[in-house]
Amino acid sequence: MNVPVQPTVVEYKVCMSLNPAALAEDVNRELSKGFTVHGPLVMNGTSYVQPLVRVELRAVKMPEQDAGIVPVQGRVIC
C-alpha cells in the first residue's frame, strides 16, 4: 500500500558544553538515541552549543492525493 509520509520533528534539544570534547561525547550519545544535528555548531564566547532534533516519518492524512508528496512503498524503519 502506498502511504504518503513526511518527516516531522518530534523532539528538540540542545547540547552545550565549555569543552569541545565533552560536547562531542554528548552529541554522539544523542545521535545513538535517534537524534540528528539541526543547524551549525555555535560558539558563544567560551561555550559550544549544538541543537539536535529527533524526526519521525508520519503518514499524511489527505482527502485527495497531493502531487507534491511522493508515496513511499514498503516498511518505514526509524
DSSP file (Angstrom, degrees, kcal/mol; ACC not computed):
  #  RESIDUE AA STRUCTURE BP1 BP2  ACC     N-H-->O    O-->H-N    N-H-->O    O-->H-N    TCO  KAPPA ALPHA  PHI   PSI    X-CA   Y-CA   Z-CA
    1    1 A M              0   0    0      0, 0.0     2,-0.5     0, 0.0    73,-0.3   0.000 360.0 360.0 360.0 134.5    0.0    0.0    0.0
    2    2 A N        +     0   0    0     71,-0.1    71,-0.2    69,-0.1     0, 0.0  -0.745 360.0 179.2 -86.1 123.7    1.3    3.5   -0.9
    3    3 A V  E     -A   72   0A   0     69,-1.6    69,-1.5    -2,-0.5     2,-0.2  -0.980  24.7-133.5-127.2 119.2    1.2    5.9    2.0
    4    4 A P  E     -A   71   0A   0      0, 0.0    56,-2.9     0, 0.0     2,-0.3  -0.537  32.4-177.7 -71.3 135.6    2.4    9.4    1.7
    5    5 A V  E     -B   59   0B   0     65,-0.5    54,-0.2    54,-0.3    65,-0.1  -0.894  15.5-163.1-129.9 159.4    4.7   10.4    4.6
    6    6 A Q  E     -B   58   0B   0     52,-2.1    52,-2.4    -2,-0.3     2,-0.2  -0.997  30.7-106.9-140.7 144.8    6.5   13.5    5.8
    7    7 A P  E     -B   57   0B   0      0, 0.0     2,-0.4     0, 0.0    50,-0.2  -0.516  39.0-170.5 -69.7 135.8    9.4   13.9    8.2
    8    8 A T  E     -B   56   0B   0     48,-2.7    48,-2.5    -2,-0.2     2,-0.4  -0.994  23.9-125.5-132.9 127.0    8.1   15.5   11.4
    9    9 A V  E     +B   55   0B   0     -2,-0.4    46,-0.2    46,-0.2     3,-0.1  -0.575  31.7 171.6 -69.8 125.3   10.2   16.9   14.3
   10   10 A V  E     +     0   0B   0     44,-3.1     2,-0.3    -2,-0.4    45,-0.2   0.542  63.7  21.4-113.0 -13.2    9.0   15.1   17.5
   11   11 A E  E     -B   54   0B   0     43,-1.3    43,-2.6     2,-0.0     2,-0.4  -0.970  59.6-166.5-156.4 141.8   11.7   16.3   19.9
   12   12 A Y  E     +B   53   0B   0     -2,-0.3     2,-0.3    41,-0.2    41,-0.2  -0.979  15.6 162.9-128.4 138.5   14.2   19.1   20.1
   13   13 A K  E     -B   52   0B   0     39,-2.5    39,-3.2    -2,-0.4     2,-0.4  -0.983  25.8-137.8-151.2 163.1   17.1   19.5   22.5
   14   14 A V  E     -B   51   0B   0     -2,-0.3     2,-0.4    37,-0.2    -2,-0.0  -0.987   8.5-154.9-125.8 128.5   20.3   21.5   22.8
   15   15 A C  E     +B   50   0B   0     35,-2.5    35,-2.8    -2,-0.4     2,-0.4  -0.877  20.5 178.3 -98.5 135.6   23.7   20.1   23.9
   16   16 A M  E     +B   49   0B   0     -2,-0.4     2,-0.3    33,-0.2    33,-0.2  -0.998   6.9 157.4-139.6 141.1   26.0   22.7   25.4
   17   17 A S  E     -B   48   0B   0     31,-2.2    31,-3.5    -2,-0.4    -2,-0.0  -0.989  43.2-136.8-155.9 157.7   29.5   22.5   26.9
   18   18 A L  S    S+     0   0    0     -2,-0.3    -1,-0.1    29,-0.2    31,-0.1   0.567  96.8  63.5 -87.0 -11.8   32.6   24.5   27.7
   19   19 A N  S  > S-     0   0    0      1,-0.1     4,-2.3    29,-0.1     5,-0.2  -0.960  72.4-150.1-119.1 122.5   34.7   21.7   26.3
   20   20 A P  H  > S+     0   0    0      0, 0.0     4,-2.2     0, 0.0    -1,-0.1   0.844  99.6  52.8 -62.0 -33.0   34.5   20.6   22.7
   21   21 A A  H  > S+     0   0    0      2,-0.2     4,-1.9     1,-0.2     5,-0.1   0.900 110.1  47.8 -68.6 -39.4   35.5   17.0   23.5
   22   22 A A  H  > S+     0   0    0      2,-0.2     4,-2.3     1,-0.2    -1,-0.2   0.887 110.7  52.1 -67.0 -38.6   32.7   16.8   26.1
   23   23 A L  H  X S+     0   0    0     -4,-2.3     4,-3.0     1,-0.2     5,-0.2   0.923 107.2  52.7 -62.5 -43.1   30.2   18.3   23.6
   24   24 A A  H  X S+     0   0    0     -4,-2.2     4,-2.7     1,-0.2    -1,-0.2   0.899 109.2  49.8 -59.6 -41.3   31.2   15.7   21.1
   25   25 A E  H  X S+     0   0    0     -4,-1.9     4,-2.1     2,-0.2    -1,-0.2   0.929 112.5  47.2 -61.9 -45.6   30.5   12.9   23.7
   26   26 A D  H  X S+     0   0    0     -4,-2.3     4,-2.1     2,-0.2    -2,-0.2   0.933 114.1  46.5 -62.6 -46.8   27.1   14.4   24.4
   27   27 A V  H  X S+     0   0    0     -4,-3.0     4,-2.6     1,-0.2    -2,-0.2   0.922 111.5  51.4 -63.9 -44.2   26.2   14.8   20.8
   28   28 A N  H  X S+     0   0    0     -4,-2.7     4,-1.8    -5,-0.2    -1,-0.2   0.887 108.7  51.9 -60.5 -38.8   27.4   11.3   19.9
   29   29 A R  H  X S+     0   0    0     -4,-2.1     4,-0.5     1,-0.2    -1,-0.2   0.920 112.0  45.8 -62.4 -43.7   25.3    9.9   22.8
   30   30 A E  H ><>S+     0   0    0     -4,-2.1     5,-2.1     1,-0.2     3,-0.8   0.854 108.0  56.7 -70.0 -34.8   22.2   11.7   21.5
   31   31 A L  H ><5S+     0   0    0     -4,-2.6     3,-1.5     1,-0.2    -1,-0.2   0.886 103.3  54.7 -61.2 -38.0   22.9   10.6   17.9
   32   32 A S  H 3<5S+     0   0    0     -4,-1.8    -1,-0.2     1,-0.3    -2,-0.2   0.691 103.5  57.2 -69.4 -16.8   22.8    6.9   19.1
   33   33 A K  T <<5S-     0   0    0     -3,-0.8    -1,-0.3    -4,-0.5    -2,-0.2   0.368 130.8 -91.5 -92.8   3.3   19.3    7.7   20.6
   34   34 A G  T < 5S+     0   0    0     -3,-1.5    21,-0.5     1,-0.3    -3,-0.2   0.506  83.3 132.1 102.5   4.7   18.0    8.7   17.2
   35   35 A F  E   < -C   54   0B   0     -5,-2.1    -1,-0.3    19,-0.2     2,-0.3  -0.468  37.6-157.7 -82.9 161.7   18.6   12.4   17.2
   36   36 A T  E     -C   53   0B   0     17,-2.8    17,-2.6    -2,-0.1     2,-0.0  -0.970  29.7 -93.8-135.1 152.6   20.3   14.3   14.4
   37   37 A V  E     -C   52   0B   0     -2,-0.3     2,-0.4    15,-0.2    15,-0.3  -0.363  33.8-159.2 -66.2 146.4   22.1   17.6   14.3
   38   38 A H        -     0   0    0     13,-2.6    -1,-0.1     1,-0.1    -2,-0.0  -0.837  57.5 -22.7-131.9  92.7   19.9   20.6   13.5
   39   39 A G  S    S-     0   0    0     -2,-0.4    -1,-0.1    11,-0.1     3,-0.1  -0.303  95.8 -40.5  94.8 176.5   21.9   23.5   12.2
   40   40 A P        -     0   0    0      0, 0.0     2,-0.3     0, 0.0    -2,-0.1  -0.278  62.0 -94.5 -77.9 160.6   25.5   24.5   12.7
   41   41 A L        -     0   0    0      9,-0.1     2,-0.5    -4,-0.0     9,-0.2  -0.558  43.3-148.5 -66.9 134.4   27.7   24.3   15.8
   42   42 A V  E     -D   49   0B   0      7,-3.1     7,-3.0    -2,-0.3     2,-0.6  -0.938   9.3-158.4-114.0 129.2   27.5   27.6   17.6
   43   43 A M  E     -D   48   0B   0     -2,-0.5     2,-0.7     5,-0.2     5,-0.2  -0.935  11.4-176.5-106.0 115.9   30.4   29.0   19.6
   44   44 A N  E >   -D   47   0B   0      3,-2.4     3,-1.8    -2,-0.6     2,-0.8  -0.845  61.7 -61.1-115.2  92.4   29.1   31.6   22.1
   45   45 A G  T 3  S-     0   0    0     -2,-0.7    -2,-0.0     1,-0.3     0, 0.0  -0.592 121.7 -14.4  69.2-110.4   32.1   33.1   23.9
   46   46 A T  T 3  S+     0   0    0     -2,-0.8     2,-0.3    -3,-0.1    -1,-0.3   0.393 121.9  86.3-105.0   1.7   33.6   30.1   25.7
   47   47 A S  E <   - D   0  44B   0     -3,-1.8    -3,-2.4   -28,-0.0     2,-0.4  -0.749  63.0-144.8-107.2 154.2   30.7   27.6   25.2
   48   48 A Y  E     -BD  17  43B   0    -31,-3.5   -31,-2.2    -2,-0.3     2,-0.4  -0.951  17.5-170.1-114.9 132.3   29.8   25.3   22.4
   49   49 A V  E     -BD  16  42B   0     -7,-3.0    -7,-3.1    -2,-0.4   -33,-0.2  -0.984   9.2-179.2-129.7 132.7   26.2   24.7   21.5
   50   50 A Q  E     -B   15   0B   0    -35,-2.8   -35,-2.5    -2,-0.4     2,-0.2  -0.951  17.2-146.9-132.2 113.5   24.7   22.1   19.1
   51   51 A P  E     -B   14   0B   0      0, 0.0   -13,-2.6     0, 0.0     2,-0.3  -0.540  20.0-170.7 -75.6 146.4   20.9   21.9   18.5
   52   52 A L  E     -BC  13  37B   0    -39,-3.2   -39,-2.5   -15,-0.3     2,-0.3  -0.959   8.2-166.4-135.1 151.5   19.5   18.4   17.8
   53   53 A V  E     -BC  12  36B   0    -17,-2.6   -17,-2.8    -2,-0.3     2,-0.5  -0.974  15.9-141.8-134.8 153.5   16.2   17.1   16.7
   54   54 A R  E     -BC  11  35B   0    -43,-2.6   -44,-3.1    -2,-0.3   -43,-1.3  -0.978  26.6-163.0-112.3 128.4   14.5   13.6   16.6
   55   55 A V  E     -B    9   0B   0    -21,-0.5     2,-0.4    -2,-0.5   -46,-0.2  -0.880   9.9-169.4-116.8 140.4   12.4   13.1   13.5
   56   56 A E  E     -B    8   0B   0    -48,-2.5   -48,-2.7    -2,-0.4     2,-0.6  -0.954  26.2-122.9-122.7 148.0    9.8   10.6   12.7
   57   57 A L  E     -B    7   0B   0     -2,-0.4     2,-0.4   -50,-0.2    19,-0.1  -0.815  36.9-170.7 -86.5 122.2    8.1    9.8    9.4
   58   58 A R  E     -B    6   0B   0    -52,-2.4   -52,-2.1    -2,-0.6     2,-0.0  -0.914  25.9-107.3-119.3 142.4    4.4   10.3    9.8
   59   59 A A  E     -B    5   0B   0     -2,-0.4     2,-0.6   -54,-0.2   -54,-0.3  -0.362  31.9-129.1 -63.2 142.0    1.6    9.4    7.5
   60   60 A V        -     0   0    0    -56,-2.9     2,-0.8    -2,-0.0    -1,-0.1  -0.852  12.7-143.3 -96.9 122.8    0.0   12.4    5.8
   61   61 A K        +     0   0    0     -2,-0.6     3,-0.1     2,-0.0   -56,-0.0  -0.773  32.9 165.9 -87.3 114.7   -3.8   12.5    6.1
   62   62 A M        -     0   0    0     -2,-0.8     3,-0.1     1,-0.1    -2,-0.0  -0.994  40.3-150.0-134.4 134.4   -5.1   13.9    2.9
   63   63 A P  S    S+     0   0    0      0, 0.0     2,-0.3     0, 0.0    -1,-0.1   0.843  93.3  21.3 -68.7 -31.3   -8.6   13.9    1.4
   64   64 A E  S    S-     0   0    0     -3,-0.1     2,-0.3     0, 0.0     0, 0.0  -0.947  98.2 -91.6-133.1 154.1   -7.1   13.8   -2.1
   65   65 A Q        -     0   0    0     -2,-0.3     2,-0.6    -3,-0.1     3,-0.0  -0.492  37.7-144.2 -66.7 127.9   -3.7   12.7   -3.4
   66   66 A D    >   -     0   0    0     -2,-0.3     3,-1.7     1,-0.1    -1,-0.1  -0.849   3.5-148.2 -95.4 123.1   -1.3   15.7   -3.5
   67   67 A A  T 3  S+     0   0    0     -2,-0.6    -1,-0.1     1,-0.3    -2,-0.0   0.681  94.6  65.8 -65.5 -16.8    1.1   15.6   -6.5
   68   68 A G  T 3  S+     0   0    0      1,-0.1     2,-0.5     2,-0.0    -1,-0.3   0.594  91.6  70.1 -81.5 -10.5    3.7   17.3   -4.4
   69   69 A I  S <  S-     0   0    0     -3,-1.7    -3,-0.1   -63,-0.0   -63,-0.1  -0.936  75.8-144.2-112.6 123.8    4.1   14.4   -2.0
   70   70 A V        -     0   0    0     -2,-0.5   -65,-0.5   -65,-0.1   -67,-0.1  -0.735  20.5-124.7 -88.2 124.6    5.7   11.2   -3.2
   71   71 A P  E     -A    4   0A   0      0, 0.0     2,-0.4     0, 0.0   -69,-0.1  -0.365  19.5-139.4 -66.8 147.4    4.2    8.0   -1.8
   72   72 A V  E     -A    3   0A   0    -69,-1.5   -69,-1.6     2,-0.1     2,-0.3  -0.912  12.5-151.3-108.9 134.3    6.6    5.6    0.0
   73   73 A Q        +     0   0    0     -2,-0.4   -71,-0.1   -71,-0.2     2,-0.1  -0.758  54.7  12.9-103.4 152.0    6.2    1.8   -0.5
   74   74 A G  S    S-     0   0    0    -73,-0.3     2,-0.2    -2,-0.3    -2,-0.1  -0.319 103.9 -25.8  86.6-167.8    7.2   -0.9    1.9
   75   75 A R        -     0   0    0     -2,-0.1     2,-0.6     2,-0.0    -2,-0.1  -0.573  51.0-144.3 -84.4 144.7    8.1   -0.6    5.6
   76   76 A V        -     0   0    0     -2,-0.2     2,-0.5    -4,-0.1    -2,-0.1  -0.953  16.4-167.3-108.2 121.1    9.5    2.6    7.1
   77   77 A I              0   0    0     -2,-0.6    -2,-0.0     1,-0.1     0, 0.0  -0.940 360.0 360.0-113.4 125.2   12.1    1.9    9.8
   78   78 A C              0   0    0     -2,-0.5    -1,-0.1   -21,-0.1   -23,-0.1   0.346 360.0 360.0-118.3 360.0   13.2    4.8   12.0
